[in-house]
Amino acid sequence: MKNHVVKVLKTDFLNPGVKRFVVKKPAGYHFIPGQATTISVNEPKLTNQSKPFTFTSVSQSNHLEFIIKTYPERNGVTKKLLEIKSGDELIIHEAFGTIRYQGPGLFIAGGMGIIPFIAILRQLELQGRLAGNALLFANRAATDIILKEELKEMLGNNYVNILETTTDPNMKNGFIGSKLLKQYATPDKAYYYICGPEKFIIIIIKHLLTLGIEKSRIIIEKQQPGSAFSSVMLNPPGQLN
């Protein structure tokens, strides 16, 4: 696996726990929106500590961007990334990943599950191919929403925020259930892209299968045989509330 040492060009915070990194793109480096790479800090004793993160930049950009949720309470890579600033160096590897855009559809994101969709939606906007796509973005609180203005500008009324509790008339209150999915599962949605915590993904898959969405039209990260996701996909559920 090839190592690429990259210089950090810029960092900022999108909210107190989510940090954005813009780094120099290695010559000839290529990725497909939706893919990820492993990142480590280029410091002695840290180069062997790596963690996968997903690209949020478009493939044609002359830089790479990552938006990363940090965990200062854990003694891991993201804690060290909190200290990284412009001029520091990271190590990235080759791109990998399995969420690929296959056609117009409904993107369903839970929390930081929005990350792989950011690059995909930005790429589609760049290519003038956003038509027919919509996004349901679920978070606990309004302060957890990232890139709200950009997503709204890209998707307009096809961008919907769902919060566990809200009185904001511009957002949906509660959780993503079959009723909301049925509203957006229109005939023009050929595919259903899901990303988020495992429990969130399993619940959404069950709802979609109950609504009659074919398994071949549900796009998630590929899982190993025997995983919870594989079990749900192979055994369609009964009626859900």
Backbone as JSON, one array per atom type, in Angstrom:
{
  "sequence": "MKNHVVKVLKTDFLNPGVKRFVVKKPAGYHFIPGQATTISVNEPKLTNQSKPFTFTSVSQSNHLEFIIKTYPERNGVTKKLLEIKSGDELIIHEAFGTIRYQGPGLFIAGGMGIIPFIAILRQLELQGRLAGNALLFANRAATDIILKEELKEMLGNNYVNILETTTDPNMKNGFIGSKLLKQYATPDKAYYYICGPEKFIIIIIKHLLTLGIEKSRIIIEKQQPGSAFSSVMLNPPGQLN",
  "N": [[0.85, -1.2, 0.0], [0.73, 2.07, -1.01], [2.28, 4.95, 0.39], [1.41, 8.37, 0.81], [2.73, 11.39, 1.55], [1.27, 14.27, 2.67], [0.79, 17.79, 2.71], [-0.87, 19.83, 5.05], [-3.13, 22.24, 4.15], [-5.16, 23.85, 5.12], [-7.28, 24.16, 7.98], [-10.42, 23.98, 9.69], [-13.28, 24.38, 11.88], [-16.45, 22.92, 11.58], [-18.45, 22.51, 13.35], [-18.28, 22.35, 16.97], [-17.33, 19.69, 17.32], [-16.6, 18.69, 14.85], [-14.22, 18.67, 12.39], [-12.67, 20.21, 9.59], [-10.4, 19.35, 7.0], [-8.15, 20.49, 4.64], [-6.0, 19.35, 2.25], [-2.89, 19.04, 0.4], [-3.04, 17.68, -2.85], [-1.69, 14.66, -3.96], [0.4, 14.22, -6.85], [-1.14, 12.81, -9.64], [-2.94, 11.41, -8.11], [-5.94, 9.61, -7.55], [-9.45, 9.29, -7.01], [-12.8, 8.07, -6.54], [-15.84, 9.77, -6.06], [-17.37, 9.12, -2.94], [-15.63, 7.26, -2.11], [-12.98, 6.31, 0.23], [-9.99, 6.81, 2.25], [-7.13, 5.7, 4.15], [-5.82, 7.49, 6.92], [-3.01, 8.83, 8.58], [-1.01, 10.52, 11.07], [1.87, 12.32, 10.24], [4.15, 11.92, 12.1], [6.79, 10.89, 14.31], [6.25, 7.73, 15.86], [3.55, 7.85, 15.38], [2.9, 7.21, 12.81], [2.08, 4.62, 12.28], [-0.43, 4.47, 13.26], [-3.5, 4.52, 12.02], [-6.57, 5.52, 10.4], [-9.67, 5.07, 8.68], [-11.02, 7.53, 6.48], [-13.43, 9.47, 4.69], [-13.39, 11.02, 1.47], [-14.37, 14.38, 0.83], [-14.13, 16.17, -1.15], [-14.38, 17.0, -4.7], [-13.47, 14.88, -7.46], [-11.94, 16.15, -9.43], [-10.68, 18.26, -8.23], [-7.83, 20.26, -7.18], [-6.97, 19.8, -4.68], [-7.38, 17.85, -1.66], [-10.12, 17.11, 0.43], [-11.28, 16.53, 3.73], [-13.81, 15.82, 6.06], [-14.12, 15.48, 9.4], [-15.28, 13.8, 12.24], [-14.38, 14.36, 15.52], [-12.94, 12.79, 18.44], [-12.12, 13.63, 21.34], [-12.07, 12.39, 23.81], [-11.16, 9.89, 23.39], [-8.16, 8.05, 23.0], [-7.01, 8.26, 20.28], [-6.64, 8.42, 16.66], [-8.27, 10.6, 15.83], [-8.21, 12.29, 18.03], [-5.58, 13.21, 17.99], [-5.7, 14.54, 15.57], [-7.08, 16.79, 16.21], [-5.14, 18.56, 17.02], [-3.77, 19.15, 14.75], [-2.6, 21.5, 12.36], [-2.39, 24.1, 9.8], [0.3, 23.53, 7.59], [1.3, 21.31, 8.87], [1.85, 17.73, 8.46], [0.2, 14.95, 6.94], [-0.33, 11.42, 6.39], [-1.54, 9.71, 3.68], [-3.21, 6.98, 1.99], [-3.9, 4.71, -0.75], [-7.04, 5.08, -2.5], [-10.17, 3.66, -1.48], [-13.33, 1.91, -1.22], [-16.94, 1.61, -1.29], [-19.43, 2.83, -1.73], [-21.02, 3.9, -4.4], [-22.18, 6.14, -6.87], [-25.0, 5.35, -8.75], [-27.14, 6.22, -10.15], [-30.0, 8.49, -10.39], [-31.52, 9.15, -7.23], [-32.64, 8.59, -3.82], [-30.98, 9.92, -1.18], [-30.11, 8.93, 2.02], [-29.22, 9.92, 5.07], [-27.7, 9.47, 8.24], [-26.65, 11.46, 10.77], [-23.14, 11.71, 10.83], [-23.09, 10.11, 8.66], [-23.58, 11.49, 6.41], [-21.22, 12.15, 5.17], [-19.91, 10.55, 2.94], [-21.76, 11.18, 0.99], [-21.45, 13.85, 0.46], [-19.25, 14.39, -1.31], [-20.22, 12.99, -3.53], [-22.62, 14.38, -4.18], [-21.6, 16.96, -4.64], [-20.01, 16.41, -6.86], [-21.96, 15.65, -8.72], [-23.34, 18.06, -8.93], [-21.36, 19.66, -10.09], [-21.23, 18.45, -12.57], [-23.71, 18.98, -13.56], [-25.8, 17.2, -12.97], [-27.64, 16.84, -10.93], [-30.4, 16.64, -10.94], [-33.36, 14.87, -10.06], [-32.43, 13.75, -7.76], [-32.58, 13.47, -4.17], [-32.31, 14.36, -0.69], [-32.49, 13.06, 2.55], [-31.75, 14.04, 5.71], [-30.83, 13.11, 8.78], [-30.54, 14.15, 12.16], [-29.61, 14.58, 15.63], [-29.82, 17.15, 16.82], [-30.18, 20.62, 15.79], [-27.7, 21.87, 15.84], [-26.0, 19.88, 15.1], [-26.09, 19.63, 12.39], [-24.28, 19.78, 9.42], [-22.86, 21.81, 6.82], [-25.24, 22.95, 5.96], [-26.25, 25.2, 4.49], [-24.94, 24.92, 2.01], [-25.9, 22.42, 1.12], [-28.61, 22.99, 0.92], [-28.56, 24.93, -1.06], [-27.7, 23.4, -3.21], [-29.69, 21.38, -3.5], [-32.2, 22.44, -2.96], [-35.67, 22.27, -2.43], [-35.54, 19.57, -2.35], [-33.97, 18.8, -0.32], [-34.07, 17.71, 2.91], [-34.23, 18.23, 6.35], [-34.22, 16.28, 9.3], [-34.98, 16.2, 12.63], [-34.62, 14.94, 15.97], [-36.1, 16.26, 17.92], [-37.88, 19.14, 17.29], [-39.16, 22.42, 16.7], [-39.03, 23.88, 14.53], [-40.46, 25.0, 11.62], [-39.38, 24.5, 9.16], [-38.14, 22.1, 9.24], [-38.31, 18.52, 9.71], [-39.9, 16.82, 12.36], [-38.88, 14.32, 14.62], [-38.24, 10.99, 13.58], [-36.8, 9.19, 10.78], [-39.14, 7.44, 9.22], [-41.4, 4.92, 7.86], [-43.54, 6.36, 6.78], [-42.49, 8.9, 6.04], [-40.5, 8.06, 4.27], [-42.06, 6.83, 2.31], [-43.23, 9.05, 1.2], [-41.13, 10.2, -0.19], [-40.18, 8.18, -1.77], [-40.47, 8.1, -4.68], [-41.44, 7.35, -8.11], [-39.34, 8.24, -9.78], [-37.05, 7.8, -8.38], [-34.56, 5.82, -8.68], [-32.65, 4.58, -7.13], [-31.62, 3.94, -3.7], [-29.69, 5.36, -1.4], [-27.89, 4.74, 1.47], [-26.43, 5.77, 4.53], [-24.87, 5.78, 7.69], [-25.04, 5.33, 11.3], [-24.89, 1.86, 12.33], [-27.33, 0.75, 13.4], [-29.19, 2.63, 12.5], [-28.98, 2.3, 9.71], [-29.9, -0.35, 9.37], [-32.56, -0.13, 10.24], [-33.6, 1.67, 8.32], [-33.26, 0.17, 5.97], [-35.05, -1.95, 6.49], [-37.49, -0.57, 6.51], [-37.57, 0.33, 3.82], [-37.61, -2.09, 2.39], [-40.03, -3.06, 3.29], [-41.69, -1.23, 2.09], [-41.62, -2.12, -0.44], [-39.39, -1.71, -1.99], [-36.91, -2.87, -4.14], [-34.2, -5.06, -3.3], [-31.92, -4.77, -4.87], [-31.88, -2.13, -5.46], [-31.09, -0.75, -3.28], [-28.47, 0.9, -1.88], [-25.62, 0.47, -0.05], [-22.6, 0.53, 1.96], [-20.58, -2.2, 1.1], [-20.89, -5.19, 2.89], [-19.44, -7.79, 4.93], [-20.25, -11.25, 4.36], [-22.81, -12.58, 6.45], [-23.01, -10.46, 8.14], [-24.91, -8.0, 10.05], [-26.21, -6.36, 8.23], [-26.25, -7.91, 5.91], [-27.93, -9.94, 6.76], [-30.38, -8.6, 7.08], [-30.87, -7.83, 4.44], [-31.15, -10.27, 3.19], [-33.33, -11.4, 4.4], [-36.28, -10.27, 4.17], [-38.27, -8.03, 6.11], [-41.28, -8.2, 8.18], [-44.32, -6.26, 8.27], [-43.69, -2.93, 9.26], [-44.14, -0.44, 11.78]],
  "CA": [[0.0, 0.0, 0.0], [1.6, 3.24, -1.18], [2.09, 6.09, 1.27], [1.55, 9.72, 0.25], [2.84, 12.42, 2.58], [0.58, 15.47, 2.16], [0.83, 18.96, 3.6], [-2.17, 20.41, 5.4], [-3.24, 23.61, 3.66], [-6.14, 24.61, 5.89], [-8.22, 23.44, 8.84], [-11.4, 24.79, 10.42], [-14.32, 23.59, 12.52], [-17.82, 23.13, 11.11], [-19.09, 22.67, 14.66], [-17.22, 22.05, 17.93], [-16.79, 18.34, 17.25], [-16.35, 18.28, 13.47], [-13.13, 19.47, 11.84], [-12.42, 20.06, 8.15], [-9.0, 19.4, 6.62], [-7.84, 20.62, 3.21], [-4.6, 18.96, 2.1], [-2.38, 19.04, -0.97], [-3.34, 16.43, -3.56], [-0.5, 14.11, -4.62], [0.35, 14.16, -8.31], [-1.68, 11.57, -10.18], [-3.81, 10.71, -7.16], [-7.31, 9.52, -8.09], [-10.48, 8.62, -6.23], [-14.17, 8.23, -7.02], [-16.68, 10.26, -4.97], [-17.94, 8.04, -2.17], [-14.53, 6.45, -1.61], [-12.25, 6.76, 1.42], [-8.6, 6.39, 2.35], [-6.68, 5.7, 5.54], [-5.01, 8.67, 7.24], [-2.24, 8.85, 9.82], [-0.27, 11.76, 11.28], [3.27, 12.11, 9.89], [5.02, 12.2, 13.23], [7.33, 9.65, 14.89], [5.4, 6.94, 16.75], [2.14, 7.99, 15.0], [2.7, 6.82, 11.41], [1.43, 3.31, 12.2], [-1.8, 4.6, 13.74], [-4.28, 5.06, 10.91], [-8.03, 5.35, 10.48], [-10.26, 5.43, 7.38], [-11.86, 8.72, 6.36], [-13.98, 9.61, 3.35], [-13.16, 12.28, 0.77], [-15.54, 15.24, 0.6], [-13.84, 17.01, -2.33], [-14.66, 16.38, -5.99], [-12.27, 14.2, -7.97], [-11.13, 17.03, -10.28], [-10.07, 19.34, -7.44], [-6.38, 20.18, -7.02], [-6.7, 19.51, -3.28], [-8.25, 16.84, -1.06], [-10.8, 17.6, 1.63], [-11.88, 15.55, 4.63], [-14.57, 16.36, 7.18], [-13.9, 14.4, 10.35], [-15.8, 13.93, 13.6], [-13.27, 14.09, 16.44], [-13.29, 12.2, 19.73], [-11.03, 13.96, 22.26], [-12.08, 11.5, 24.96], [-10.5, 8.64, 23.0], [-6.75, 8.24, 22.7], [-6.87, 7.72, 18.95], [-6.21, 9.3, 15.57], [-9.02, 11.86, 15.76], [-7.74, 13.17, 19.11], [-4.37, 13.86, 17.5], [-6.08, 15.43, 14.48], [-7.51, 18.07, 16.8], [-3.97, 19.41, 17.17], [-3.17, 19.42, 13.44], [-2.84, 22.85, 11.82], [-1.79, 24.35, 8.49], [1.74, 23.32, 7.56], [1.6, 19.96, 9.35], [1.77, 16.71, 7.42], [-0.53, 13.71, 7.14], [-0.02, 10.36, 5.44], [-2.73, 9.05, 3.13], [-2.91, 5.82, 1.16], [-4.73, 4.66, -1.95], [-8.48, 5.18, -2.25], [-10.98, 2.45, -1.5], [-14.69, 2.22, -0.8], [-17.96, 0.89, -2.05], [-20.66, 3.56, -2.05], [-20.84, 4.52, -5.71], [-23.4, 6.67, -7.48], [-25.45, 4.51, -9.85], [-28.22, 6.89, -10.85], [-30.82, 9.34, -9.54], [-32.12, 8.42, -6.13], [-32.86, 9.22, -2.52], [-29.87, 9.77, -0.25], [-30.64, 8.91, 3.39], [-28.02, 10.01, 5.91], [-27.86, 9.65, 9.67], [-25.48, 12.08, 11.37], [-21.95, 11.8, 9.98], [-23.29, 9.32, 7.45], [-23.66, 12.41, 5.27], [-19.9, 12.42, 4.61], [-19.67, 10.07, 1.57], [-22.7, 11.79, 0.05], [-21.04, 15.22, 0.14], [-18.46, 14.37, -2.55], [-21.08, 12.54, -4.63], [-23.53, 15.47, -4.55], [-20.79, 18.03, -5.23], [-19.61, 15.97, -8.2], [-23.14, 15.72, -9.57], [-23.6, 19.48, -9.19], [-20.34, 20.1, -11.03], [-21.54, 17.87, -13.87], [-25.07, 19.32, -13.93], [-26.57, 15.96, -12.95], [-28.34, 16.71, -9.65], [-31.84, 16.44, -11.12], [-33.86, 13.55, -9.72], [-31.87, 13.31, -6.48], [-33.09, 14.12, -2.97], [-31.56, 14.0, 0.52], [-33.06, 13.1, 3.89], [-30.6, 14.15, 6.6], [-31.32, 12.99, 10.16], [-29.61, 14.49, 13.22], [-30.24, 14.74, 16.95], [-30.12, 18.56, 17.07], [-29.83, 21.53, 14.7], [-26.27, 22.16, 15.91], [-25.26, 18.76, 14.51], [-26.18, 19.7, 10.93], [-23.13, 20.41, 8.77], [-22.99, 22.24, 5.42], [-26.67, 23.13, 5.71], [-26.48, 26.17, 3.43], [-24.5, 24.35, 0.74], [-26.82, 21.36, 0.72], [-29.85, 23.64, 0.53], [-28.34, 25.58, -2.36], [-27.59, 22.37, -4.24], [-30.87, 20.53, -3.68], [-33.45, 23.17, -2.78], [-36.72, 21.58, -1.69], [-35.22, 18.14, -2.29], [-33.12, 18.6, 0.85], [-34.95, 17.72, 4.08], [-33.61, 17.95, 7.64], [-35.08, 15.63, 10.27], [-34.4, 16.27, 13.96], [-35.35, 14.16, 16.97], [-37.07, 17.18, 18.5], [-37.76, 20.48, 16.73], [-40.38, 23.18, 16.42], [-38.72, 24.63, 13.32], [-41.38, 24.56, 10.56], [-38.61, 24.13, 7.97], [-37.54, 20.79, 9.47], [-39.21, 17.46, 10.14], [-39.71, 16.42, 13.75], [-38.95, 12.89, 14.89], [-37.28, 10.09, 12.97], [-37.14, 8.76, 9.42], [-39.95, 6.23, 9.26], [-41.97, 4.49, 6.59], [-44.41, 7.41, 6.24], [-41.65, 9.89, 5.36], [-39.85, 7.39, 3.14], [-43.06, 6.63, 1.26], [-43.44, 10.34, 0.56], [-40.01, 10.51, -1.08], [-39.87, 7.02, -2.6], [-41.23, 8.34, -5.9], [-41.0, 6.51, -9.23], [-38.11, 8.71, -10.4], [-35.92, 7.42, -7.53], [-34.14, 4.48, -9.07], [-31.79, 3.98, -6.11], [-31.73, 4.44, -2.33], [-28.34, 5.35, -0.84], [-28.02, 4.86, 2.93], [-25.19, 5.75, 5.3], [-25.05, 6.27, 9.06], [-24.78, 4.27, 12.28], [-25.41, 0.54, 11.92], [-28.74, 0.6, 13.75], [-29.93, 3.5, 11.58], [-29.0, 1.68, 8.38], [-30.75, -1.53, 9.42], [-33.96, 0.32, 10.33], [-34.0, 2.23, 7.02], [-33.39, -0.95, 5.03], [-36.3, -2.65, 6.79], [-38.61, 0.26, 6.02], [-37.59, 0.33, 2.36], [-38.06, -3.4, 1.93], [-41.47, -3.12, 3.58], [-42.36, -0.4, 1.08], [-41.54, -2.8, -1.73], [-38.19, -1.36, -2.74], [-36.11, -4.06, -4.41], [-32.88, -5.05, -2.66], [-30.9, -4.34, -5.83], [-31.93, -0.67, -5.57], [-30.62, -0.21, -2.01], [-27.01, 1.0, -1.96], [-24.89, 0.73, 1.19], [-21.26, -0.02, 1.9], [-20.63, -3.66, 1.07], [-20.56, -5.8, 4.17], [-19.03, -9.18, 4.86], [-21.35, -12.2, 4.53], [-23.09, -12.88, 7.84], [-23.16, -9.24, 8.92], [-26.3, -7.62, 10.33], [-26.78, -5.81, 7.0], [-26.52, -9.03, 5.01], [-29.1, -10.65, 7.29], [-31.58, -7.82, 6.77], [-31.1, -7.84, 3.0], [-31.54, -11.59, 2.75], [-34.58, -11.79, 5.06], [-37.18, -9.12, 4.22], [-39.05, -8.01, 7.34], [-42.72, -8.04, 8.11], [-44.78, -4.87, 8.29], [-43.19, -2.09, 10.34], [-45.01, 0.71, 12.11]],
  "C": [[0.88, 1.24, 0.0], [1.23, 4.35, -0.2], [2.25, 7.4, 0.52], [1.61, 10.7, 1.41], [2.26, 13.71, 2.0], [0.62, 16.59, 3.2], [-0.57, 19.49, 3.82], [-2.17, 21.88, 4.99], [-4.13, 24.47, 4.54], [-6.93, 23.68, 6.8], [-9.21, 24.44, 9.43], [-12.44, 23.86, 11.01], [-15.69, 23.95, 11.94], [-18.79, 23.2, 12.28], [-18.06, 22.21, 15.67], [-16.6, 20.66, 17.84], [-16.39, 17.87, 15.87], [-15.34, 19.22, 12.82], [-12.92, 19.15, 10.37], [-10.93, 20.23, 7.87], [-8.91, 19.52, 5.1], [-6.35, 20.34, 3.06], [-4.2, 18.96, 0.63], [-2.63, 17.68, -1.6], [-2.07, 15.9, -4.23], [-0.67, 14.05, -6.13], [-0.15, 12.79, -8.76], [-2.63, 10.82, -9.27], [-5.25, 10.74, -7.67], [-8.22, 8.81, -7.09], [-11.82, 8.88, -6.89], [-15.01, 8.75, -5.86], [-17.44, 9.14, -4.28], [-16.87, 7.13, -1.58], [-13.85, 7.09, -0.4], [-10.78, 6.38, 1.27], [-8.26, 6.29, 3.83], [-5.72, 6.87, 5.75], [-4.27, 8.42, 8.56], [-1.49, 10.17, 9.89], [1.21, 11.48, 11.03], [4.19, 12.63, 10.99], [5.57, 10.89, 13.76], [6.35, 9.03, 15.89], [3.91, 7.03, 16.39], [1.86, 7.45, 13.6], [2.0, 5.47, 11.26], [0.01, 3.31, 12.75], [-2.64, 5.27, 12.66], [-5.76, 4.74, 11.09], [-8.62, 5.76, 9.13], [-11.15, 6.67, 7.48], [-12.24, 8.91, 4.9], [-13.71, 10.98, 2.76], [-14.47, 13.07, 0.68], [-15.31, 16.2, -0.56], [-14.25, 16.26, -3.59], [-13.37, 15.83, -6.57], [-11.37, 15.11, -8.8], [-10.38, 18.11, -9.51], [-8.56, 19.15, -7.32], [-5.98, 20.01, -5.56], [-7.63, 18.38, -2.83], [-8.86, 17.44, 0.19], [-11.38, 16.43, 2.4], [-12.64, 16.3, 5.72], [-14.68, 15.24, 8.2], [-14.5, 14.73, 11.72], [-14.69, 13.51, 14.56], [-13.78, 13.58, 17.78], [-12.15, 12.45, 20.71], [-10.96, 13.05, 23.47], [-11.42, 10.16, 24.66], [-9.04, 8.93, 22.63], [-6.44, 7.63, 21.33], [-6.46, 8.77, 17.94], [-6.95, 10.62, 15.6], [-8.63, 12.81, 16.88], [-6.49, 13.92, 18.67], [-4.69, 14.85, 16.39], [-6.59, 16.78, 14.99], [-6.36, 19.06, 16.89], [-3.36, 19.82, 15.82], [-3.58, 20.8, 12.94], [-2.18, 22.97, 10.46], [-0.27, 24.21, 8.58], [2.16, 21.96, 8.09], [1.42, 18.96, 8.21], [0.96, 15.5, 7.88], [-0.02, 12.68, 6.14], [-1.33, 9.75, 4.99], [-2.29, 7.89, 2.24], [-3.82, 5.82, -0.07], [-6.21, 4.66, -1.56], [-9.14, 3.81, -2.3], [-12.4, 2.84, -1.11], [-15.72, 1.66, -1.75], [-19.26, 1.64, -2.3], [-20.41, 4.34, -3.34], [-22.18, 5.01, -6.24], [-23.76, 5.82, -8.7], [-26.58, 5.14, -10.66], [-29.05, 7.7, -9.89], [-31.49, 8.55, -8.42], [-32.3, 9.27, -4.89], [-31.68, 8.89, -1.62], [-30.43, 9.89, 1.17], [-29.45, 8.83, 4.34], [-28.4, 10.19, 7.37], [-26.58, 10.22, 10.25], [-24.32, 12.2, 10.41], [-22.0, 10.86, 8.79], [-23.45, 10.18, 6.21], [-22.34, 12.49, 4.51], [-19.68, 11.84, 3.21], [-20.6, 10.69, 0.54], [-22.27, 13.19, -0.36], [-20.27, 15.25, -1.17], [-19.32, 13.97, -3.74], [-21.98, 13.68, -5.11], [-22.76, 16.64, -5.17], [-20.37, 17.67, -6.65], [-20.79, 16.06, -9.17], [-23.48, 17.17, -9.91], [-22.63, 20.01, -10.23], [-20.66, 19.64, -12.46], [-22.95, 18.21, -14.35], [-26.0, 18.13, -13.92], [-27.33, 15.75, -11.63], [-29.83, 16.4, -9.78], [-32.23, 15.01, -10.78], [-33.34, 13.01, -8.4], [-32.46, 14.11, -5.33], [-32.3, 13.6, -1.77], [-32.41, 14.14, 1.76], [-31.89, 13.01, 4.87], [-31.07, 14.19, 8.04], [-30.21, 13.31, 11.16], [-30.35, 14.59, 14.54], [-30.7, 16.19, 17.14], [-29.65, 19.41, 15.89], [-28.34, 21.83, 14.67], [-25.41, 21.05, 15.31], [-25.23, 18.82, 12.98], [-24.93, 20.4, 10.39], [-23.47, 20.75, 7.32], [-24.45, 22.47, 5.03], [-26.93, 24.06, 4.53], [-26.08, 25.62, 2.07], [-25.46, 23.29, 0.24], [-28.15, 21.95, 0.24], [-29.71, 24.3, -0.84], [-28.29, 24.56, -3.49], [-28.94, 21.72, -4.55], [-32.21, 21.23, -3.51], [-34.45, 22.4, -1.95], [-36.52, 20.07, -1.62], [-34.22, 17.82, -1.18], [-33.99, 18.77, 2.09], [-34.16, 17.35, 5.33], [-34.64, 17.33, 8.58], [-34.35, 15.65, 11.61], [-35.25, 15.49, 14.96], [-36.44, 15.0, 17.63], [-36.85, 18.57, 17.91], [-39.13, 21.11, 16.57], [-40.19, 24.03, 15.19], [-39.63, 24.14, 12.18], [-40.66, 24.14, 9.28], [-37.93, 22.77, 8.11], [-38.6, 19.8, 9.91], [-38.87, 17.06, 11.57], [-39.83, 14.91, 13.9], [-37.86, 12.1, 14.2], [-37.73, 9.74, 11.54], [-37.86, 7.42, 9.51], [-40.56, 5.93, 7.9], [-42.85, 5.56, 5.95], [-43.61, 8.44, 5.46], [-40.98, 9.27, 4.14], [-40.82, 7.19, 1.98], [-43.3, 7.92, 0.49], [-42.35, 10.65, -0.47], [-39.6, 9.35, -1.97], [-40.7, 7.07, -3.88], [-40.66, 7.53, -7.06], [-39.69, 6.94, -9.88], [-36.87, 8.35, -9.58], [-35.54, 5.97, -7.83], [-33.36, 3.78, -7.98], [-31.99, 4.67, -4.76], [-30.37, 4.25, -1.66], [-28.44, 5.62, 0.66], [-26.66, 4.84, 3.58], [-25.46, 6.37, 6.66], [-24.67, 5.18, 10.04], [-25.45, 2.97, 11.88], [-26.9, 0.38, 12.2], [-29.63, 1.42, 12.81], [-30.08, 2.84, 10.22], [-29.96, 0.48, 8.35], [-32.23, -1.14, 9.45], [-34.44, 0.85, 8.98], [-34.16, 1.13, 5.99], [-34.71, -1.69, 5.24], [-37.51, -1.88, 6.29], [-38.7, 0.21, 4.5], [-38.07, -1.0, 1.81], [-39.56, -3.57, 2.16], [-42.27, -2.32, 2.57], [-42.29, -1.01, -0.32], [-40.36, -2.42, -2.58], [-37.33, -2.6, -2.92], [-34.72, -3.93, -3.78], [-31.8, -4.51, -3.58], [-30.85, -2.82, -5.97], [-31.48, 0.03, -4.29], [-29.1, -0.26, -1.98], [-26.44, 1.36, -0.6], [-23.46, 0.27, 0.98], [-21.36, -1.53, 1.94], [-20.16, -4.21, 2.4], [-20.16, -7.26, 3.96], [-20.25, -10.09, 5.01], [-21.55, -12.52, 6.02], [-23.25, -11.65, 8.7], [-24.64, -8.95, 9.14], [-26.97, -7.09, 9.07], [-27.15, -6.93, 6.04], [-27.77, -9.78, 5.45], [-30.38, -9.93, 6.94], [-31.9, -7.91, 5.28], [-31.59, -9.21, 2.51], [-32.89, -12.04, 3.32], [-35.5, -10.58, 5.19], [-38.08, -9.18, 5.45], [-40.54, -8.0, 7.09], [-43.07, -6.57, 8.18], [-44.22, -4.12, 9.5], [-44.17, -0.95, 10.59], [-44.39, 1.99, 11.55]]
}
